[in-house]
Amino acid sequence: MSRLASRLHVLPRALAGGLSSRRPPQQPARILIAHHLLLGDTVMLTALLARLRSRHPQAAIEMTVAPACLPLFATRPYGVTALAYDPHHPGLTRAVTRRKPYDLALVPGENRYALLARAAGARWVVAFERDTPGWKNRVADQLVAWPQQPSNLADMFASLAGSGDEVFETAAWPAPPCTAFDLPPPPYAVLHVGAGSPLRLWPSGRWLALATHLQALGLTAVWSAGPGETGLITNIDPTQRFASLAGRLDLPQMWHLLAHAGLLVAPDSGISHLAKLTGTPTACLFGPGSDVLFGASRFWRNHPFEAVIDADFPCRDQTTVFKRPLPWVRRCQRGTNACAANACMQALDLERVAAACERLLLRAG
């Protein structure tokens, strides 16, 4: 695995294609979305896929996807072909560039992937403005401005393809096939306790109290967490009062678990975004993250969603998105070396989370 080898493959091919074609395509026949995002942000790109398909119904649309996320795209949502890509894997990089040429390429996130788009023969590259260092911006033909008013990341991604007002429909993303597993008997609630950072973890005692509360409401709680997070369940429920699927499911299986659930409770994470695709009522616990950026959106306006957040927490004071400063953003991206305790998650009491769950269940009827 070598990121350097991938760069040495990409750079000369990008330069050979020139850094500006100067003619935006009117009816692109082949479109590439070039990125290397984690699960949550990849799901947020769904709004961009919907807009591209609406504006270019006949185009062949391809998108780079981290190998771990690839199974989610088996049913080709919006007619999109997913390409396995990892910048540390030269073979996957070469596989993308061999699919050239493309009439149009869109680069959400870091503009370094505009070089990948150029190496893949993209004739016109669209990216967001103000990446650093500045050379990344010069690779693109068109730079899209960031919104100056509060906006959801999904809606911002969609703006790369122009204006529109699409809304997500679950039929647009058919469920991916998965290896058979035993679903819990309904009705059940998935309590996904894991997160990408320990600073997003909710206190163990509150998880168990919430599971007990949901049981009284008629829903069986089912624990969920990632493969390396099974110890969290042991701390939360040492006597195994509730069933656990922690560390046992891959992403397609997780999709099916959520699709049949009456409720999901989770920190702001890839799983809370995955539930937007399955339409699962979701109570999302925001500590350091931003509910404006990662919560409800115009595109997912029909998704039953409750953000539980202390919006004015004083240390949620960082204002960047993909390293670009946006004055309206309020989030915290500090690591454990700069934050000794996740006071923002500790501030979310059981009563507020339980109330959010009850509102979702009432809406579901």
N, C-alpha and C positions, 0 to 999 in steps of 0.2 A: 504494500500500500504506500503510495508516494504522491503527495500533493505536488511536489516539485516536478515529477514526471508529467503530471497532468498539465501543469502550467507550461512546461517546455513543449508540449504537444499543441496547446491552445494558442499561445502567443504568436508564433510565426504564421499560423493559419489566419488568425484574426487580422494581423497586419497585411497579409497578402490580399485580403479582401477589401482593403481600404477602410478608412474610418468614417466615411460619410458617403451615402449614396444619393442623398438630397431629393429623392422622389418618393413620397409616401404612396403606398399602393392603394388604389381605389377599391379593388376587389381582390384581396389576398386569397390565393388558393391554398397556401400552406402557412400555418402560423405556429410559432414556437413560444412557449412560456418557459423561461430559463431561471431556475432558482435552486437553492438548497436549503429549504426550510424544514423545521420540525413539524410534528403531526398537527399541532393546533393551528399554526399559521398556514399549513398546507390546506387544511379544511376551510380556513377563511378565504382561500383563493376560489372557492366555489362560486362566489358572486362574480368574479372575473370570468370564469368559464361560462356562466349563464349569459353574461353580456356579450361575450364573443360569439356564442352560438346564436344569440338573437340578431346580432348585427351581420354575421357572416354564416348564414345557415348552410351553405354548401362547402365551406372551407374544411380542410383537414387540419385539426388542432392537435398538437402534441405538447406534452408538458413533462419536464424533468421532475422526478419524484425520488425521494430517498428510498433505497431498497426496502426498508422496513415498512414503508407505507404502501408499497406497490400493490399488495393484495386487495386493498380497498378499491382499486380502480379496475378490478377484473371485469366488471359489467359495463365499462366504458361510459361513465356518466357524461351527459351532454355530448356524446360521440367523441370524447377525448381519448387519445392514446397516451398512456403514461409510459415514460422512458426511465428505467432505473438509472440513477445518477448519484455519484459520490465523488467530490473533487479529490479525495484521497485515493481513488481507484482509477488508474490510467486506462484500464480496459473499458470501463463504463464511459469515461470521457470520450474515448475514441469512437465508441458505439454511437454516441450522440452526434459527433461531428460528421460521421459518415452518412448521416441521413440528410445532408444538405441537398439542395438549397431550400431556404424559406423566404417567403415574400415579406413576412412581418415577424418580429420577435418582441415580446414584452418581458420586462425584467422587474419583478416586484422585489423589494428588499434591497440587498446590496448590489451596486452597479458593477461589481467585478464580473458578474455573470453576463454582462453585455459582451465581454470578450469571448465567452463560450458561444454566445449567439452569433457573433461575427465569424468565429471559427467554423460554425455550422452553416455558413453561407447566408446569414440573414441580410436581406437587402435594405431593411429599414428597422431600426431598433428604438423602442420606446422605453423610457425608464423614469423614475422619480428624480427630481432635482436635488442638488446640494449634498451629494454623498462626499465623503472625504476618504483619501486625498482627491483633489480635483480632477486628476487624470481619468478617474472612473467615469465622470460625467461626459468627458469628451468622446468616449467610445460610442455614446448614444447619438442618434439623429434628432430625437425629440425628447425633451425633458418636461415632465408633467409636474405642476405645482402641487405642493401639499396644502390641504385645506387650512384656512385660518380660523375656522370655527370647529368646535368639538365634533368628531366624526368617528364612526366605527371603522376598524381596520379592514373589514370585509368590503365596506362601501368605498374605502380609499383604494383598495386593490382594483375594484371594478372600474374606477375612473381612468385607469390606464387604457381602457378600450373606449373611452368617450362617455357621453352622458347616457342615462337610462334609468329605469325604475323597475327592474326585475324583482320578482319575489320567489323564494325557494318553494319548490313543490317536491315532496318526497319521491314522487314517481320519476323525477329526473335523475335520481341516483338509486338504481335498484340495488338491493342488498347483495353483497359479495358472497359467493359460496364459501362454506366453511366446513371443517371437520366436525362431525357430529359430537355433541356433548349433551349432558343432561341439564336442561333448563330448570330453574327452580319452579315450583308450583306457583301459579299466580293466585292473587296479586302479590307482587313483591316490589321492593325498592332497592336499588343498587346504591350502596354507600361506598364510594370510591375514595379511599383515604389517602392515597399516595399523591405525590406532586414532584415536579422537577427540582425543587429546592426544599430543604428542611424548613426554610422560612415561610413556606406556604402550608405547613402542616397545622391542622386544628388539634386542640388538646384531646388526648385519648379518652378521658372521662366523659367528655361531651359527646363523642361519637357513640359510646355505649348508651348514654342516656337518650340520645336521639333515636337509636335503634329500638329502645324500649318504648319510647313515645309513639313511634310509627307502628309498632306492633299493636298498641292499644287502639290505633286508628284502623286496624285491619290489614296492614301491609307487613309482610315478612321481610325483615332486613337481610340483605345478602352483602357480605363484605367483598370488596374488590381492591386490588392494588397491583402494581407492576411486579415483574419477576424478582427484582431485588428488594422488594418492600414487604415481604411476608412477615417480617418481624414486627411491623407496625400493628398487624392484626393480633399477634400474640400479646402485645402490650395493651391493646384496646379491649380484647375479649379473651382473657386467659382461660376461662372455663368453657369456651366455645359454645356460648348460648345461641349464637346465630351461625348459619352456614357461611363458609368462605370459599370464594373462587380465586383468591389472590394468587397471582403468579402462575395460574394454570391456563389462561386463555390468550390466544393470539388476537390480532386486531379484528379479523373477520368474525371470530367467535364473540369478541367483545361487542361488536356491532349487533349481533343477534341477541345477546344478553340485554343490551339497552333497548332494542326494538320491542322486546316483549315486556319491558319493565313499566310499572305505573309511575315511577319517579326515579330520578337520579339526584343524589346530593354529592357534591365534589368540590374540591378547591379549583380555582382557575387553572386549567390544565388541558392537555390534549384530549382527555376523555370528556371533559365538559363541552368541548367543541364538537367531538364526534357525535354527541347526543343531538346536536342541531341537525345532523343528517338523518337521524332515525326519528326525529320528532318527539323525543322523550322529554316530558316535563322535567325541568332542571332547576334546582336551587344551587347556585354557584357562590362559593365563599371566596370573596376577594379580600386578600390581605394587602400585600405590596402591589398587586396588579391594579389595572384600571378597568372599571366596569364600562366606561365610555368606549375605550378601545376594543375590549374583548367580550363585551356582554351583548345586549340586544342591538339590533341593527335594522336598517330599512329592509335589507334583503331577507333577513330572518324575522320579519315583524310578526309572522303568524306562529312563531315558535313559543310555546309556553315556557317562560324563563323568568326567574327571580334572582336578582343580584343582591347578595347580603354583603354590605360593605359599610365601613365607617368612612364616609367620603372625605371628611376633613381631617383625617389623621395627619399630624404635623410633619412626619418624616416621609410621607408620600409626596416628595417635592422635586423629583427629577422629571425632566421635560423632553426626553428624546425618544424618537421612534426610528429604528435602524440608523442610529447615530446622528439623525437630523433633529435639531432643536425645534420644537413646536410649542409656543407659549401656553397653549391651553391644556397640554398634557399634564396629568398628575399621576405619577407612578413612582415605584422604588425598585431599582435593579441592583441593589447592594447585595453582596454575598455575606456568608457567615463570618468572614474576617472583618467586616465592617458593622455587623449587626449581631449583638450578643443574644438577643431574644426577639422573637416575632410578636412584638406587642400588638401589631395591627391584626394578627389572627387571634390573639388572646382576647382582643376587644369584642369579638363576635360571640355574643352569649347564646346559650342554648335556646332561650325564648325567641330570639329573633329568627334563628334558623328554623325552629319548629313552626313559627308563624308563616314563614315563607313556604314551607312544605304544605301547610294546611291550605293556603291560598291556591297553590297549584292543584291540589287534589280537588278543591271545590270547583275550579274552572274545568277540570276534566270530567266532572260530574260523577 
